[in-house]
Amino acid sequence: MRWWKILGLAGFVGVAATGVVIARAERRRRAYTPDEIRARLHTRHTEASETGSAAHG
């Protein structure tokens, strides 16, 4: 019966660690201003367009 306790504790620790990772990623994502996000999206779009046209032409 003891291994059930260990398994339960390991599961709890895993869920807690996942929550920490998600919270950290959310804070990092929210740290960008709308202008920074817009600029990053424009950059990604430009790179994707260049890659797409090079692959087709």
C-alpha positions, 0 to 999 in steps of 0.5 A: 500500500505504501507504493500507492502513496509514493505514486500519488505524491509523484503525480501531485508533484508532476501536476504542480511542476506543470502548473509552474511551467505554464504560469512562467510561460504565461508571464513571459508571454504577457510581458510583451507590449502589443507593439512588440507582438505586432512587430514579431508577427510581421517578422514571422510573416515576412520570413514565412513568405520568403521561405514559401516563395523560395520553395515554390520558385 
